[in-house]
Amino acid sequence: MRPATAQQAATHLDREPGTIRQWARRYQARVLGRASREVVYDLADLATIEGCIWRGDPVPATAEDRDELRNQLGRTAA
């Protein structure tokens, strides 16, 4: 798990922070905690959500399902 605020994730994924927060709310992205007043998300989970949206695939319903998808994609890429 790679922790990232919405701003950090937005920079990494080349999106707006509001888009990241919207995805986090819509798809129940994994929350790792808080840094001051900002929510800290799992960047890998957000990147998986972004990848599904980009490819036009359905976004898995849970963070655990997205973990499994990431593992499957990693195995097929290797």
mmCIF file as gemmi writes it, N, C-alpha and C atoms, coordinates in Angstrom:
data_model
loop_
_atom_site.group_PDB
_atom_site.id
_atom_site.type_symbol
_atom_site.label_atom_id
_atom_site.label_alt_id
_atom_site.label_comp_id
_atom_site.label_asym_id
_atom_site.label_entity_id
_atom_site.label_seq_id
_atom_site.pdbx_PDB_ins_code
_atom_site.Cartn_x
_atom_site.Cartn_y
_atom_site.Cartn_z
_atom_site.occupancy
_atom_site.B_iso_or_equiv
_atom_site.pdbx_formal_charge
_atom_site.auth_seq_id
_atom_site.auth_asym_id
_atom_site.pdbx_PDB_model_num
ATOM 1 N N . MET Axp A 1 ? 0.833 -1.185 0 1 0 ? 1 A 1
ATOM 2 C CA . MET Axp A 1 ? 0 0 0 1 0 ? 1 A 1
ATOM 3 C C . MET Axp A 1 ? 0.875 1.244 0 1 0 ? 1 A 1
ATOM 4 N N . ARG Axp A 2 ? 0.503 2.168 -0.865 1 0 ? 2 A 1
ATOM 5 C CA . ARG Axp A 2 ? 1.232 3.431 -0.945 1 0 ? 2 A 1
ATOM 6 C C . ARG Axp A 2 ? 0.296 4.555 -0.527 1 0 ? 2 A 1
ATOM 7 N N . PRO Axp A 3 ? 0.568 5.208 0.583 1 0 ? 3 A 1
ATOM 8 C CA . PRO Axp A 3 ? -0.317 6.271 1.049 1 0 ? 3 A 1
ATOM 9 C C . PRO Axp A 3 ? -0.206 7.522 0.19 1 0 ? 3 A 1
ATOM 10 N N . ALA Axp A 4 ? -1.362 8.179 -0.022 1 0 ? 4 A 1
ATOM 11 C CA . ALA Axp A 4 ? -1.381 9.42 -0.794 1 0 ? 4 A 1
ATOM 12 C C . ALA Axp A 4 ? -2.638 10.209 -0.456 1 0 ? 4 A 1
ATOM 13 N N . THR Axp A 5 ? -2.48 11.505 -0.319 1 0 ? 5 A 1
ATOM 14 C CA . THR Axp A 5 ? -3.639 12.382 -0.181 1 0 ? 5 A 1
ATOM 15 C C . THR Axp A 5 ? -4.271 12.545 -1.558 1 0 ? 5 A 1
ATOM 16 N N . ALA Axp A 6 ? -5.429 13.172 -1.611 1 0 ? 6 A 1
ATOM 17 C CA . ALA Axp A 6 ? -6.078 13.409 -2.899 1 0 ? 6 A 1
ATOM 18 C C . ALA Axp A 6 ? -5.175 14.249 -3.806 1 0 ? 6 A 1
ATOM 19 N N . GLN Axp A 7 ? -4.498 15.232 -3.234 1 0 ? 7 A 1
ATOM 20 C CA . GLN Axp A 7 ? -3.613 16.088 -4.028 1 0 ? 7 A 1
ATOM 21 C C . GLN Axp A 7 ? -2.432 15.287 -4.586 1 0 ? 7 A 1
ATOM 22 N N . GLN Axp A 8 ? -1.829 14.467 -3.755 1 0 ? 8 A 1
ATOM 23 C CA . GLN Axp A 8 ? -0.699 13.652 -4.208 1 0 ? 8 A 1
ATOM 24 C C . GLN Axp A 8 ? -1.131 12.648 -5.276 1 0 ? 8 A 1
ATOM 25 N N . ALA Axp A 9 ? -2.278 12.009 -5.059 1 0 ? 9 A 1
ATOM 26 C CA . ALA Axp A 9 ? -2.793 11.052 -6.039 1 0 ? 9 A 1
ATOM 27 C C . ALA Axp A 9 ? -3.129 11.755 -7.345 1 0 ? 9 A 1
ATOM 28 N N . ALA Axp A 10 ? -3.688 12.956 -7.25 1 0 ? 10 A 1
ATOM 29 C CA . ALA Axp A 10 ? -4.03 13.721 -8.451 1 0 ? 10 A 1
ATOM 30 C C . ALA Axp A 10 ? -2.783 14.032 -9.263 1 0 ? 10 A 1
ATOM 31 N N . THR Axp A 11 ? -1.719 14.41 -8.595 1 0 ? 11 A 1
ATOM 32 C CA . THR Axp A 11 ? -0.466 14.694 -9.283 1 0 ? 11 A 1
ATOM 33 C C . THR Axp A 11 ? 0.076 13.432 -9.947 1 0 ? 11 A 1
ATOM 34 N N . HIS Axp A 12 ? 0.049 12.331 -9.23 1 0 ? 12 A 1
ATOM 35 C CA . HIS Axp A 12 ? 0.575 11.065 -9.742 1 0 ? 12 A 1
ATOM 36 C C . HIS Axp A 12 ? -0.245 10.546 -10.93 1 0 ? 12 A 1
ATOM 37 N N . LEU Axp A 13 ? -1.57 10.687 -10.856 1 0 ? 13 A 1
ATOM 38 C CA . LEU Axp A 13 ? -2.453 10.138 -11.884 1 0 ? 13 A 1
ATOM 39 C C . LEU Axp A 13 ? -2.855 11.167 -12.944 1 0 ? 13 A 1
ATOM 40 N N . ASP Axp A 14 ? -2.328 12.366 -12.821 1 0 ? 14 A 1
ATOM 41 C CA . ASP Axp A 14 ? -2.619 13.448 -13.753 1 0 ? 14 A 1
ATOM 42 C C . ASP Axp A 14 ? -4.124 13.728 -13.839 1 0 ? 14 A 1
ATOM 43 N N . ARG Axp A 15 ? -4.727 13.871 -12.688 1 0 ? 15 A 1
ATOM 44 C CA . ARG Axp A 15 ? -6.152 14.176 -12.549 1 0 ? 15 A 1
ATOM 45 C C . ARG Axp A 15 ? -6.312 15.334 -11.569 1 0 ? 15 A 1
ATOM 46 N N . GLU Axp A 16 ? -7.522 15.817 -11.419 1 0 ? 16 A 1
ATOM 47 C CA . GLU Axp A 16 ? -7.814 16.86 -10.438 1 0 ? 16 A 1
ATOM 48 C C . GLU Axp A 16 ? -8.081 16.226 -9.073 1 0 ? 16 A 1
ATOM 49 N N . PRO Axp A 17 ? -7.717 16.908 -7.982 1 0 ? 17 A 1
ATOM 50 C CA . PRO Axp A 17 ? -8.001 16.355 -6.652 1 0 ? 17 A 1
ATOM 51 C C . PRO Axp A 17 ? -9.485 16.065 -6.437 1 0 ? 17 A 1
ATOM 52 N N . GLY Axp A 18 ? -10.362 16.906 -6.991 1 0 ? 18 A 1
ATOM 53 C CA . GLY Axp A 18 ? -11.798 16.667 -6.863 1 0 ? 18 A 1
ATOM 54 C C . GLY Axp A 18 ? -12.223 15.368 -7.532 1 0 ? 18 A 1
ATOM 55 N N . THR Axp A 19 ? -11.579 15.03 -8.64 1 0 ? 19 A 1
ATOM 56 C CA . THR Axp A 19 ? -11.861 13.768 -9.323 1 0 ? 19 A 1
ATOM 57 C C . THR Axp A 19 ? -11.447 12.598 -8.441 1 0 ? 19 A 1
ATOM 58 N N . ILE Axp A 20 ? -10.3 12.721 -7.814 1 0 ? 20 A 1
ATOM 59 C CA . ILE Axp A 20 ? -9.815 11.654 -6.915 1 0 ? 20 A 1
ATOM 60 C C . ILE Axp A 20 ? -10.789 11.469 -5.759 1 0 ? 20 A 1
ATOM 61 N N . ARG Axp A 21 ? -11.213 12.564 -5.15 1 0 ? 21 A 1
ATOM 62 C CA . ARG Axp A 21 ? -12.167 12.455 -4.039 1 0 ? 21 A 1
ATOM 63 C C . ARG Axp A 21 ? -13.488 11.853 -4.502 1 0 ? 21 A 1
ATOM 64 N N . GLN Axp A 22 ? -13.921 12.208 -5.703 1 0 ? 22 A 1
ATOM 65 C CA . GLN Axp A 22 ? -15.163 11.65 -6.26 1 0 ? 22 A 1
ATOM 66 C C . GLN Axp A 22 ? -15.033 10.139 -6.448 1 0 ? 22 A 1
ATOM 67 N N . TRP Axp A 23 ? -13.923 9.697 -7.033 1 0 ? 23 A 1
ATOM 68 C CA . TRP Axp A 23 ? -13.699 8.258 -7.2 1 0 ? 23 A 1
ATOM 69 C C . TRP Axp A 23 ? -13.665 7.562 -5.843 1 0 ? 23 A 1
ATOM 70 N N . ALA Axp A 24 ? -12.968 8.172 -4.892 1 0 ? 24 A 1
ATOM 71 C CA . ALA Axp A 24 ? -12.84 7.566 -3.564 1 0 ? 24 A 1
ATOM 72 C C . ALA Axp A 24 ? -14.212 7.359 -2.932 1 0 ? 24 A 1
ATOM 73 N N . ARG Axp A 25 ? -15.076 8.333 -3.099 1 0 ? 25 A 1
ATOM 74 C CA . ARG Axp A 25 ? -16.427 8.237 -2.535 1 0 ? 25 A 1
ATOM 75 C C . ARG Axp A 25 ? -17.263 7.228 -3.333 1 0 ? 25 A 1
ATOM 76 N N . ARG Axp A 26 ? -17.244 7.34 -4.646 1 0 ? 26 A 1
ATOM 77 C CA . ARG Axp A 26 ? -18.084 6.486 -5.506 1 0 ? 26 A 1
ATOM 78 C C . ARG Axp A 26 ? -17.708 5.011 -5.403 1 0 ? 26 A 1
ATOM 79 N N . TYR Axp A 27 ? -16.411 4.724 -5.364 1 0 ? 27 A 1
ATOM 80 C CA . TYR Axp A 27 ? -15.952 3.328 -5.392 1 0 ? 27 A 1
ATOM 81 C C . TYR Axp A 27 ? -15.424 2.836 -4.045 1 0 ? 27 A 1
ATOM 82 N N . GLN Axp A 28 ? -15.64 3.601 -2.986 1 0 ? 28 A 1
ATOM 83 C CA . GLN Axp A 28 ? -15.183 3.232 -1.641 1 0 ? 28 A 1
ATOM 84 C C . GLN Axp A 28 ? -13.708 2.83 -1.642 1 0 ? 28 A 1
ATOM 85 N N . ALA Axp A 29 ? -12.872 3.748 -2.131 1 0 ? 29 A 1
ATOM 86 C CA . ALA Axp A 29 ? -11.426 3.5 -2.164 1 0 ? 29 A 1
ATOM 87 C C . ALA Axp A 29 ? -10.911 3.267 -0.751 1 0 ? 29 A 1
ATOM 88 N N . ARG Axp A 30 ? -9.857 2.476 -0.649 1 0 ? 30 A 1
ATOM 89 C CA . ARG Axp A 30 ? -9.273 2.144 0.648 1 0 ? 30 A 1
ATOM 90 C C . ARG Axp A 30 ? -8.699 3.405 1.304 1 0 ? 30 A 1
ATOM 91 N N . VAL Axp A 31 ? -9.16 3.675 2.517 1 0 ? 31 A 1
ATOM 92 C CA . VAL Axp A 31 ? -8.68 4.807 3.307 1 0 ? 31 A 1
ATOM 93 C C . VAL Axp A 31 ? -7.68 4.269 4.325 1 0 ? 31 A 1
ATOM 94 N N . LEU Axp A 32 ? -6.497 4.883 4.343 1 0 ? 32 A 1
ATOM 95 C CA . LEU Axp A 32 ? -5.446 4.437 5.267 1 0 ? 32 A 1
ATOM 96 C C . LEU Axp A 32 ? -5.418 5.255 6.545 1 0 ? 32 A 1
ATOM 97 N N . GLY Axp A 33 ? -6.024 6.41 6.536 1 0 ? 33 A 1
ATOM 98 C CA . GLY Axp A 33 ? -6.034 7.251 7.727 1 0 ? 33 A 1
ATOM 99 C C . GLY Axp A 33 ? -6.197 8.712 7.353 1 0 ? 33 A 1
ATOM 100 N N . ARG Axp A 34 ? -5.661 9.564 8.223 1 0 ? 34 A 1
ATOM 101 C CA . ARG Axp A 34 ? -5.729 11.006 7.996 1 0 ? 34 A 1
ATOM 102 C C . ARG Axp A 34 ? -4.357 11.61 8.262 1 0 ? 34 A 1
ATOM 103 N N . ALA Axp A 35 ? -4.054 12.648 7.501 1 0 ? 35 A 1
ATOM 104 C CA . ALA Axp A 35 ? -2.85 13.454 7.713 1 0 ? 35 A 1
ATOM 105 C C . ALA Axp A 35 ? -3.359 14.866 7.927 1 0 ? 35 A 1
ATOM 106 N N . SER Axp A 36 ? -3.343 15.28 9.176 1 0 ? 36 A 1
ATOM 107 C CA . SER Axp A 36 ? -3.909 16.577 9.529 1 0 ? 36 A 1
ATOM 108 C C . SER Axp A 36 ? -5.391 16.536 9.176 1 0 ? 36 A 1
ATOM 109 N N . ARG Axp A 37 ? -5.831 17.367 8.256 1 0 ? 37 A 1
ATOM 110 C CA . ARG Axp A 37 ? -7.253 17.383 7.886 1 0 ? 37 A 1
ATOM 111 C C . ARG Axp A 37 ? -7.539 16.622 6.595 1 0 ? 37 A 1
ATOM 112 N N . GLU Axp A 38 ? -6.523 16.051 5.99 1 0 ? 38 A 1
ATOM 113 C CA . GLU Axp A 38 ? -6.702 15.365 4.708 1 0 ? 38 A 1
ATOM 114 C C . GLU Axp A 38 ? -6.793 13.852 4.89 1 0 ? 38 A 1
ATOM 115 N N . VAL Axp A 39 ? -7.645 13.257 4.095 1 0 ? 39 A 1
ATOM 116 C CA . VAL Axp A 39 ? -7.77 11.801 4.077 1 0 ? 39 A 1
ATOM 117 C C . VAL Axp A 39 ? -6.598 11.23 3.282 1 0 ? 39 A 1
ATOM 118 N N . VAL Axp A 40 ? -6.064 10.126 3.763 1 0 ? 40 A 1
ATOM 119 C CA . VAL Axp A 40 ? -4.966 9.439 3.083 1 0 ? 40 A 1
ATOM 120 C C . VAL Axp A 40 ? -5.521 8.143 2.502 1 0 ? 40 A 1
ATOM 121 N N . TYR Axp A 41 ? -5.369 8.012 1.188 1 0 ? 41 A 1
ATOM 122 C CA . TYR Axp A 41 ? -5.88 6.855 0.452 1 0 ? 41 A 1
ATOM 123 C C . TYR Axp A 41 ? -4.738 5.933 0.063 1 0 ? 41 A 1
ATOM 124 N N . ASP Axp A 42 ? -5.097 4.729 -0.343 1 0 ? 42 A 1
ATOM 125 C CA . ASP Axp A 42 ? -4.152 3.781 -0.91 1 0 ? 42 A 1
ATOM 126 C C . ASP Axp A 42 ? -3.997 4.132 -2.394 1 0 ? 42 A 1
ATOM 127 N N . LEU Axp A 43 ? -2.831 4.626 -2.778 1 0 ? 43 A 1
ATOM 128 C CA . LEU Axp A 43 ? -2.594 5.055 -4.153 1 0 ? 43 A 1
ATOM 129 C C . LEU Axp A 43 ? -2.77 3.897 -5.135 1 0 ? 43 A 1
ATOM 130 N N . ALA Axp A 44 ? -2.366 2.701 -4.775 1 0 ? 44 A 1
ATOM 131 C CA . ALA Axp A 44 ? -2.521 1.548 -5.667 1 0 ? 44 A 1
ATOM 132 C C . ALA Axp A 44 ? -4 1.289 -5.952 1 0 ? 44 A 1
ATOM 133 N N . ASP Axp A 45 ? -4.843 1.448 -4.943 1 0 ? 45 A 1
ATOM 134 C CA . ASP Axp A 45 ? -6.282 1.255 -5.123 1 0 ? 45 A 1
ATOM 135 C C . ASP Axp A 45 ? -6.843 2.316 -6.071 1 0 ? 45 A 1
ATOM 136 N N . LEU Axp A 46 ? -6.443 3.559 -5.869 1 0 ? 46 A 1
ATOM 137 C CA . LEU Axp A 46 ? -6.899 4.633 -6.752 1 0 ? 46 A 1
ATOM 138 C C . LEU Axp A 46 ? -6.397 4.428 -8.183 1 0 ? 46 A 1
ATOM 139 N N . ALA Axp A 47 ? -5.17 3.961 -8.325 1 0 ? 47 A 1
ATOM 140 C CA . ALA Axp A 47 ? -4.615 3.71 -9.657 1 0 ? 47 A 1
ATOM 141 C C . ALA Axp A 47 ? -5.369 2.581 -10.354 1 0 ? 47 A 1
ATOM 142 N N . THR Axp A 48 ? -5.802 1.587 -9.603 1 0 ? 48 A 1
ATOM 143 C CA . THR Axp A 48 ? -6.583 0.499 -10.183 1 0 ? 48 A 1
ATOM 144 C C . THR Axp A 48 ? -7.932 1.016 -10.657 1 0 ? 48 A 1
ATOM 145 N N . ILE Axp A 49 ? -8.563 1.867 -9.851 1 0 ? 49 A 1
ATOM 146 C CA . ILE Axp A 49 ? -9.834 2.486 -10.245 1 0 ? 49 A 1
ATOM 147 C C . ILE Axp A 49 ? -9.633 3.279 -11.53 1 0 ? 49 A 1
ATOM 148 N N . GLU Axp A 50 ? -8.574 4.088 -11.575 1 0 ? 50 A 1
ATOM 149 C CA . GLU Axp A 50 ? -8.29 4.9 -12.752 1 0 ? 50 A 1
ATOM 150 C C . GLU Axp A 50 ? -8.055 4.02 -13.973 1 0 ? 50 A 1
ATOM 151 N N . GLY Axp A 51 ? -7.336 2.923 -13.811 1 0 ? 51 A 1
ATOM 152 C CA . GLY Axp A 51 ? -7.075 2.014 -14.916 1 0 ? 51 A 1
ATOM 153 C C . GLY Axp A 51 ? -8.346 1.39 -15.468 1 0 ? 51 A 1
ATOM 154 N N . CYS Axp A 52 ? -9.233 0.976 -14.582 1 0 ? 52 A 1
ATOM 155 C CA . CYS Axp A 52 ? -10.505 0.393 -15.021 1 0 ? 52 A 1
ATOM 156 C C . CYS Axp A 52 ? -11.319 1.419 -15.808 1 0 ? 52 A 1
ATOM 157 N N . ILE Axp A 53 ? -11.376 2.634 -15.302 1 0 ? 53 A 1
ATOM 158 C CA . ILE Axp A 53 ? -12.122 3.689 -15.989 1 0 ? 53 A 1
ATOM 159 C C . ILE Axp A 53 ? -11.489 3.961 -17.346 1 0 ? 53 A 1
ATOM 160 N N . TRP Axp A 54 ? -10.178 4.069 -17.395 1 0 ? 54 A 1
ATOM 161 C CA . TRP Axp A 54 ? -9.465 4.358 -18.641 1 0 ? 54 A 1
ATOM 162 C C . TRP Axp A 54 ? -9.69 3.272 -19.688 1 0 ? 54 A 1
ATOM 163 N N . ARG Axp A 55 ? -9.678 2 -19.243 1 0 ? 55 A 1
ATOM 164 C CA . ARG Axp A 55 ? -9.872 0.88 -20.171 1 0 ? 55 A 1
ATOM 165 C C . ARG Axp A 55 ? -11.34 0.677 -20.542 1 0 ? 55 A 1
ATOM 166 N N . GLY Axp A 56 ? -12.239 1.296 -19.78 1 0 ? 56 A 1
ATOM 167 C CA . GLY Axp A 56 ? -13.667 1.101 -20.016 1 0 ? 56 A 1
ATOM 168 C C . GLY Axp A 56 ? -14.199 -0.162 -19.372 1 0 ? 56 A 1
ATOM 169 N N . ASP Axp A 57 ? -13.449 -0.708 -18.424 1 0 ? 57 A 1
ATOM 170 C CA . ASP Axp A 57 ? -13.862 -1.909 -17.697 1 0 ? 57 A 1
ATOM 171 C C . ASP Axp A 57 ? -14.673 -1.517 -16.472 1 0 ? 57 A 1
ATOM 172 N N . PRO Axp A 58 ? -15.529 -2.415 -15.999 1 0 ? 58 A 1
ATOM 173 C CA . PRO Axp A 58 ? -16.23 -2.125 -14.748 1 0 ? 58 A 1
ATOM 174 C C . PRO Axp A 58 ? -15.232 -2.073 -13.588 1 0 ? 58 A 1
ATOM 175 N N . VAL Axp A 59 ? -15.478 -1.173 -12.654 1 0 ? 59 A 1
ATOM 176 C CA . VAL Axp A 59 ? -14.608 -1.057 -11.475 1 0 ? 59 A 1
ATOM 177 C C . VAL Axp A 59 ? -15.095 -2.067 -10.444 1 0 ? 59 A 1
ATOM 178 N N . PRO Axp A 60 ? -14.214 -2.968 -9.976 1 0 ? 60 A 1
ATOM 179 C CA . PRO Axp A 60 ? -14.621 -3.925 -8.941 1 0 ? 60 A 1
ATOM 180 C C . PRO Axp A 60 ? -15.188 -3.203 -7.715 1 0 ? 60 A 1
ATOM 181 N N . ALA Axp A 61 ? -16.158 -3.833 -7.089 1 0 ? 61 A 1
ATOM 182 C CA . ALA Axp A 61 ? -16.936 -3.192 -6.025 1 0 ? 61 A 1
ATOM 183 C C . ALA Axp A 61 ? -16.166 -2.919 -4.738 1 0 ? 61 A 1
ATOM 184 N N . THR Axp A 62 ? -15.178 -3.74 -4.423 1 0 ? 62 A 1
ATOM 185 C CA . THR Axp A 62 ? -14.471 -3.568 -3.157 1 0 ? 62 A 1
ATOM 186 C C . THR Axp A 62 ? -12.972 -3.419 -3.39 1 0 ? 62 A 1
ATOM 187 N N . ALA Axp A 63 ? -12.308 -2.867 -2.394 1 0 ? 63 A 1
ATOM 188 C CA . ALA Axp A 63 ? -10.851 -2.724 -2.463 1 0 ? 63 A 1
ATOM 189 C C . ALA Axp A 63 ? -10.183 -4.096 -2.57 1 0 ? 63 A 1
ATOM 190 N N . GLU Axp A 64 ? -10.744 -5.086 -1.911 1 0 ? 64 A 1
ATOM 191 C CA . GLU Axp A 64 ? -10.182 -6.436 -1.964 1 0 ? 64 A 1
ATOM 192 C C . GLU Axp A 64 ? -10.302 -7.019 -3.377 1 0 ? 64 A 1
ATOM 193 N N . ASP Axp A 65 ? -11.447 -6.763 -4.026 1 0 ? 65 A 1
ATOM 194 C CA . ASP Axp A 65 ? -11.614 -7.223 -5.406 1 0 ? 65 A 1
ATOM 195 C C . ASP Axp A 65 ? -10.624 -6.515 -6.331 1 0 ? 65 A 1
ATOM 196 N N . ARG Axp A 66 ? -10.369 -5.229 -6.062 1 0 ? 66 A 1
ATOM 197 C CA . ARG Axp A 66 ? -9.39 -4.492 -6.87 1 0 ? 66 A 1
ATOM 198 C C . ARG Axp A 66 ? -7.976 -5.01 -6.611 1 0 ? 66 A 1
ATOM 199 N N . ASP Axp A 67 ? -7.693 -5.422 -5.376 1 0 ? 67 A 1
ATOM 200 C CA . ASP Axp A 67 ? -6.398 -6.046 -5.078 1 0 ? 67 A 1
ATOM 201 C C . ASP Axp A 67 ? -6.216 -7.306 -5.931 1 0 ? 67 A 1
ATOM 202 N N . GLU Axp A 68 ? -7.263 -8.112 -5.988 1 0 ? 68 A 1
ATOM 203 C CA . GLU Axp A 68 ? -7.207 -9.353 -6.766 1 0 ? 68 A 1
ATOM 204 C C . GLU Axp A 68 ? -7.026 -9.05 -8.252 1 0 ? 68 A 1
ATOM 205 N N . LEU Axp A 69 ? -7.731 -8.046 -8.759 1 0 ? 69 A 1
ATOM 206 C CA . LEU Axp A 69 ? -7.57 -7.647 -10.16 1 0 ? 69 A 1
ATOM 207 C C . LEU Axp A 69 ? -6.133 -7.22 -10.437 1 0 ? 69 A 1
ATOM 208 N N . ARG Axp A 70 ? -5.551 -6.433 -9.524 1 0 ? 70 A 1
ATOM 209 C CA . ARG Axp A 70 ? -4.167 -5.989 -9.679 1 0 ? 70 A 1
ATOM 210 C C . ARG Axp A 70 ? -3.227 -7.18 -9.702 1 0 ? 70 A 1
ATOM 211 N N . ASN Axp A 71 ? -3.473 -8.148 -8.843 1 0 ? 71 A 1
ATOM 212 C CA . ASN Axp A 71 ? -2.648 -9.359 -8.823 1 0 ? 71 A 1
ATOM 213 C C . ASN Axp A 71 ? -2.779 -10.135 -10.131 1 0 ? 71 A 1
ATOM 214 N N . GLN Axp A 72 ? -3.993 -10.269 -10.645 1 0 ? 72 A 1
ATOM 215 C CA . GLN Axp A 72 ? -4.203 -10.981 -11.911 1 0 ? 72 A 1
ATOM 216 C C . GLN Axp A 72 ? -3.517 -10.253 -13.064 1 0 ? 72 A 1
ATOM 217 N N . LEU Axp A 73 ? -3.662 -8.949 -13.114 1 0 ? 73 A 1
ATOM 218 C CA . LEU Axp A 73 ? -3.025 -8.172 -14.181 1 0 ? 73 A 1
ATOM 219 C C . LEU Axp A 73 ? -1.51 -8.265 -14.097 1 0 ? 73 A 1
ATOM 220 N N . GLY Axp A 74 ? -0.991 -8.299 -12.875 1 0 ? 74 A 1
ATOM 221 C CA . GLY Axp A 74 ? 0.455 -8.427 -12.679 1 0 ? 74 A 1
ATOM 222 C C . GLY Axp A 74 ? 0.972 -9.775 -13.155 1 0 ? 74 A 1
ATOM 223 N N . ARG Axp A 75 ? 0.193 -10.817 -12.93 1 0 ? 75 A 1
ATOM 224 C CA . ARG Axp A 75 ? 0.6 -12.157 -13.363 1 0 ? 75 A 1
ATOM 225 C C . ARG Axp A 75 ? 0.587 -12.275 -14.878 1 0 ? 75 A 1
ATOM 226 N N . THR Axp A 76 ? -0.418 -11.664 -15.528 1 0 ? 76 A 1
ATOM 227 C CA . THR Axp A 76 ? -0.491 -11.781 -16.978 1 0 ? 76 A 1
ATOM 228 C C . THR Axp A 76 ? 0.55 -10.909 -17.676 1 0 ? 76 A 1
ATOM 229 N N . ALA Axp A 77 ? 0.97 -9.835 -17.007 1 0 ? 77 A 1
ATOM 230 C CA . ALA Axp A 77 ? 1.981 -8.958 -17.588 1 0 ? 77 A 1
ATOM 231 C C . ALA Axp A 77 ? 3.383 -9.563 -17.48 1 0 ? 77 A 1
ATOM 232 N N . ALA Axp A 78 ? 3.57 -10.437 -16.51 1 0 ? 78 A 1
ATOM 233 C CA . ALA Axp A 78 ? 4.905 -11.012 -16.287 1 0 ? 78 A 1
ATOM 234 C C . ALA Axp A 78 ? 5.255 -12.111 -17.237 1 0 ? 78 A 1
